Amino acid sequence: MKKLLFFIIFTVVSAGFSGEMKAQTARTIANQRTDDGVLVAYPNPTKDVLLLKSKDASVKIKTVTFFSILGAQVAEYNINSNNTELRLDKLRPGKYLMRYTLDDNTQKITQIIKQ
């Protein structure tokens, strides 16, 4: 009887903990950002829309270019703003390298995942 009671309590507690962990993991994934100190890109991974924001309001993003992992250019956007919303619904799901150029011609590359 004691073993059965222990099993039932353990199962209920484990199931509750597991559900809580799944919810916390989903919230963490939903709030992921790519932050390289200059630019914030979120959500990453993304489905259709990627938000870009310069951390310094006086720095503008000139262009954003996406490359496949094999190095082929798949999309390019002219921005000329310190924040923007990019539609990525035309890209296939997968990993991409995003190169952005700022108004002072600084270039950086970061990885973006399209779901």
N, C-alpha and C positions, 0 to 999 in steps of 0.2 A: 504494500500500500504506500509506504514512504517513497519507494522508487518511482511509482506511478505519479505521485504528487510532485516530486522533484522534476520528473520529465515534463509534466504539464506546465509547471511554472517556468522552467528553463526555456521551453518552446515558445511560450507567450512573450517572455522578456526578449528572447533572441529575435523573434519576428518583429517586435516593436522597434528594437534597436536597428535592425536591418532596414526597415522602412524609413526610419529617421536618417540613416546614413545615405540612402538613395536620394532622398529629398535634398539633403545638404550637398551632395555631389552634383545634383542637377542645378542647384542655385549657383554653385561655384563655377560650373561650366558656362552657365548663362551669363555670368558676370566677368568672364575672362577678357582681359585687355592686353594688347601688345603695346608696351610703353618702353621706348628706347631712350627716354630723356628729352627728346626733341618733339616727338610726335606720338599721339595716342591713337591706336586703331582698335575699334571694338564694334560688335562682339567678334571675338576670334576664338573658336571657329564661327563662321557666319553662314547664313543661308542665302539671302538675296541682297542685303544692304550692309555696307561697311561704312561706319562713321569714322572720319579722320579729323583730328583736331590738333593744331599746333599748341604746344605748351606755352609758348611766348606769343602773345596777341600781335606783336609787331612783326613776326615772321610769317610770311605767306608760303603756302605750298604751290609751286608752279605746275609741276606735272607729276603724275603717278602712272607707272607702267607695271603691268603684270607679266611675268614670265612663267612658263611651265617649268617643272623640275628639270626637263631636258634642255632648257635654255631658249625655247622658242617664245617670241613675244606674242601674247594672246590678247592684250588690251592696253590701251593708253588713254589717259584722261588729262585734259588741260584744266587746271583748277583756278589758280590765281586768287586764292582766299586762304584764311587761316583755319577754316574748318569747312567740311563738306560731307556730303552723303553720296557714296558711290553705289550704283546698281550693278550687282555682280550676277544677276540671274542668267546671263548668257554664258557664263563660265560653267564648265563641267565640275562636278564634285572632285576634290583632290587638293593637293598642296601646291601653292604658288609662291613665287618670290615676288615681292612688291618692292619696286625701286621708286623712291620719291626724290624729287629735286626741289629744294627750297629757293626762295628768291635771291639768296646770296650764292647760288649754284652749288651748295652743299648737297651731296647725294648720299643716301643710306638705303640699305636693303634689309627687309624683314620678311619673315615667313607668314603667310596667311593661309588658313585652311577653309576651303569652301565645302559645305556639306550638301 
